[in-house]
Amino acid sequence: RHSREDYKQIIERLGGKNSSSISSKTSFVLAGKNMGPAKLDKARKLGITIMNETDFLSLIGDNDR
């Protein structure tokens, strides 16, 4: 498993931007085990893709799972 900081670095290395808040500009949410229900609800209401760690690692082709 990767840490939250690892995921931030991976996303930035791939050209993405990390944010602690969710808005209509958010492309996707990488939901960890402790994601707050308010953020999860907001992402759903905005129609933002929510993925777990396995989905994200699959998306980026990380075989180091």
N, CA, C and O of each residue as an XYZ file, in Angstrom:
260
protein
N       0.836     -1.191      0.000
C       0.000      0.000      0.000
C       0.879      1.251      0.000
O       1.973      1.279      0.564
N       0.364      2.251     -0.638
C       1.049      3.537     -0.663
C       0.449      4.445      0.404
O      -0.703      4.277      0.804
N       1.237      5.401      0.853
C       0.727      6.384      1.813
C       0.008      7.505      1.060
O       0.102      7.601     -0.163
N      -0.695      8.331      1.786
C      -1.374      9.479      1.190
C      -0.356     10.358      0.460
O      -0.611     10.843     -0.642
N       0.804     10.552      1.097
C       1.853     11.379      0.485
C       2.357     10.739     -0.813
O       2.619     11.442     -1.789
N       2.494      9.413     -0.825
C       2.896      8.706     -2.055
C       1.916      9.001     -3.183
O       2.323      9.300     -4.306
N       0.627      8.916     -2.882
C      -0.387      9.164     -3.911
C      -0.330     10.599     -4.415
O      -0.486     10.842     -5.611
N      -0.108     11.546     -3.517
C       0.012     12.944     -3.938
C       1.171     13.104     -4.917
O       1.042     13.777     -5.939
N       2.297     12.483     -4.598
C       3.469     12.576     -5.466
C       3.225     11.902     -6.812
O       3.631     12.425     -7.849
N       2.571     10.757     -6.802
C       2.261     10.046     -8.052
C       1.368     10.914     -8.931
O       1.623     11.061    -10.126
N       0.331     11.483     -8.348
C      -0.608     12.321     -9.105
C       0.115     13.527     -9.701
O      -0.090     13.859    -10.869
N       0.955     14.181     -8.909
C       1.684     15.348     -9.412
C       2.682     14.956    -10.493
O       2.845     15.677    -11.478
N       3.347     13.827    -10.320
C       4.312     13.347    -11.317
C       3.619     13.079    -12.655
O       4.223     13.229    -13.717
N       2.352     12.683    -12.590
C       1.593     12.403    -13.811
C       0.874     13.645    -14.346
O       0.083     13.553    -15.285
N       1.153     14.800    -13.745
C       0.584     16.050    -14.247
C      -0.699     16.490    -13.582
O      -1.313     17.470    -14.004
N      -1.113     15.781    -12.551
C      -2.342     16.138    -11.853
C      -2.094     17.124    -10.729
O      -0.951     17.429    -10.389
N      -3.168     17.612    -10.165
C      -3.106     18.559     -9.053
C      -3.895     17.982     -7.882
O      -4.996     17.459     -8.053
N      -3.321     18.086     -6.709
C      -3.982     17.616     -5.492
C      -4.726     18.754     -4.829
O      -4.283     19.902     -4.853
N      -5.845     18.427     -4.243
C      -6.617     19.425     -3.513
C      -7.287     18.755     -2.327
O      -7.703     17.598     -2.398
N      -7.384     19.498     -1.243
C      -8.049     18.936     -0.062
C      -9.553     19.162     -0.109
O     -10.297     18.643      0.723
N      -9.996     19.950     -1.102
C     -11.431     20.195     -1.224
C     -11.953     19.663     -2.556
O     -11.187     19.439     -3.493
N     -13.253     19.467     -2.622
C     -13.899     18.941     -3.822
C     -14.734     20.054     -4.435
O     -15.496     20.729     -3.743
N     -14.579     20.237     -5.750
C     -15.364     21.258     -6.449
C     -15.744     20.732     -7.828
O     -15.398     19.608     -8.192
N     -16.447     21.543     -8.578
C     -16.847     21.136     -9.931
C     -15.637     20.970    -10.847
O     -15.751     20.378    -11.920
N     -14.482     21.486    -10.435
C     -13.253     21.343    -11.225
C     -12.532     20.028    -10.935
O     -11.581     19.678    -11.634
N     -12.970     19.307     -9.925
C     -12.335     18.047     -9.539
C     -12.617     16.983    -10.591
O     -13.767     16.757    -10.968
N     -11.542     16.322    -11.065
C     -11.689     15.278    -12.090
C     -12.109     13.947    -11.486
O     -12.993     13.264    -12.004
N     -11.458     13.589    -10.377
C     -11.797     12.345     -9.690
C     -11.370     12.458     -8.241
O     -10.574     13.321     -7.872
N     -11.915     11.571     -7.431
C     -11.565     11.511     -6.019
C     -10.967     10.143     -5.746
O     -11.551      9.115     -6.088
N      -9.794     10.145     -5.126
C      -9.174      8.907     -4.683
C      -9.595      8.730     -3.229
O      -9.070      9.390     -2.333
N     -10.540      7.839     -3.009
C     -11.154      7.675     -1.690
C     -10.424      6.630     -0.866
O     -10.411      5.447     -1.207
N      -9.820      7.079      0.214
C      -9.185      6.171      1.154
C     -10.206      5.644      2.147
O     -11.377      6.020      2.113
N      -9.752      4.782      3.020
C     -10.645      4.158      4.001
C     -11.294      5.174      4.936
O     -12.416      4.968      5.398
N     -10.595      6.261      5.211
C     -11.088      7.236      6.186
C     -11.680      8.488      5.547
O     -11.731      9.539      6.186
N     -12.124      8.391      4.308
C     -12.710      9.559      3.655
C     -13.998      9.949      4.366
O     -14.853      9.109      4.648
N     -14.115     11.228      4.644
C     -15.286     11.722      5.358
C     -16.555     11.602      4.536
O     -16.516     11.746      3.314
N     -17.680     11.338      5.186
C     -18.948     11.176      4.472
C     -19.401     12.442      3.748
O     -20.057     12.353      2.710
N     -19.063     13.621      4.279
C     -19.473     14.872      3.626
C     -18.774     15.035      2.280
O     -19.395     15.439      1.297
N     -17.476     14.720      2.238
C     -16.737     14.829      0.969
C     -17.243     13.793     -0.029
O     -17.400     14.090     -1.213
N     -17.491     12.603      0.443
C     -17.999     11.543     -0.426
C     -19.351     11.946     -1.009
O     -19.597     11.761     -2.201
N     -20.212     12.490     -0.181
C     -21.533     12.932     -0.620
C     -21.423     14.070     -1.637
O     -22.144     14.087     -2.635
N     -20.526     15.012     -1.382
C     -20.346     16.138     -2.304
C     -19.853     15.644     -3.662
O     -20.330     16.103     -4.700
N     -18.902     14.713     -3.660
C     -18.386     14.162     -4.914
C     -19.504     13.478     -5.692
O     -19.606     13.637     -6.908
N     -20.328     12.728     -5.000
C     -21.454     12.046     -5.661
C     -22.438     13.054     -6.254
O     -22.890     12.896     -7.388
N     -22.763     14.084     -5.485
C     -23.714     15.097     -5.960
C     -23.195     15.840     -7.184
O     -23.977     16.248     -8.043
N     -21.867     16.017     -7.266
C     -21.263     16.708     -8.401
C     -20.979     15.763     -9.574
O     -20.524     16.198    -10.632
N     -21.249     14.469     -9.378
C     -21.031     13.496    -10.447
C     -19.565     13.203    -10.710
O     -19.192     12.838    -11.825
N     -18.736     13.361     -9.694
C     -17.295     13.142     -9.825
C     -16.985     11.662     -9.631
O     -17.535     11.009     -8.744
N     -16.100     11.147    -10.469
C     -15.677      9.752    -10.361
C     -14.981      9.533     -9.024
O     -14.093     10.294     -8.639
N     -15.392      8.487     -8.326
C     -14.789      8.125     -7.048
C     -14.120      6.774     -7.244
O     -14.767      5.803     -7.635
N     -12.821      6.717     -6.969
C     -12.131      5.437     -7.124
C     -11.354      5.088     -5.866
O     -10.920      5.953     -5.105
N     -11.198      3.782     -5.680
C     -10.408      3.320     -4.545
C      -8.953      3.141     -4.996
O      -8.626      3.369     -6.161
N      -8.095      2.736     -4.076
C      -6.673      2.605     -4.377
C      -6.414      1.604     -5.501
O      -5.593      1.860     -6.382
N      -7.100      0.479     -5.475
C      -6.906     -0.545     -6.497
C      -7.270     -0.018     -7.878
O      -6.536     -0.233     -8.843
N      -8.408      0.674     -7.973
C      -8.828      1.263     -9.252
C      -7.791      2.260     -9.755
O      -7.444      2.261    -10.936
N      -7.298      3.107     -8.854
C      -6.329      4.130     -9.242
C      -5.033      3.493     -9.734
O      -4.503      3.882    -10.774
N      -4.529      2.523     -8.992
C      -3.281      1.868     -9.387
C      -3.439      1.150    -10.715
O      -2.507      1.110    -11.518
N      -4.594      0.591    -10.944
C      -4.896     -0.061    -12.222
C      -4.912      0.970    -13.349
O      -4.371      0.731    -14.429
N      -5.531      2.104    -13.090
C      -5.632      3.173    -14.077
C      -4.257      3.663    -14.520
O      -4.031      3.897    -15.708
N      -3.346      3.816    -13.573
C      -2.031      4.349    -13.914
C      -1.033      3.255    -14.292
O       0.107      3.549    -14.651
N      -1.458      2.002    -14.212
C      -0.588      0.898    -14.606
C       0.498      0.588    -13.602
O       1.579      0.137    -13.982
N       0.234      0.821    -12.326
C       1.200      0.530    -11.270
C       1.078     -0.935    -10.881
O       0.059     -1.360    -10.336
N       2.112     -1.695    -11.163
C       2.100     -3.126    -10.839
C       2.675     -3.400     -9.461
O       2.788     -4.556     -9.053
N       3.035     -2.355     -8.750
C       3.661     -2.496     -7.440
C       2.615     -2.465     -6.336
O       2.703     -1.652     -5.416
N       1.612     -3.361     -6.426
C       0.502     -3.372     -5.458
C       0.763     -4.324     -4.349
O      -0.063     -4.462     -3.447
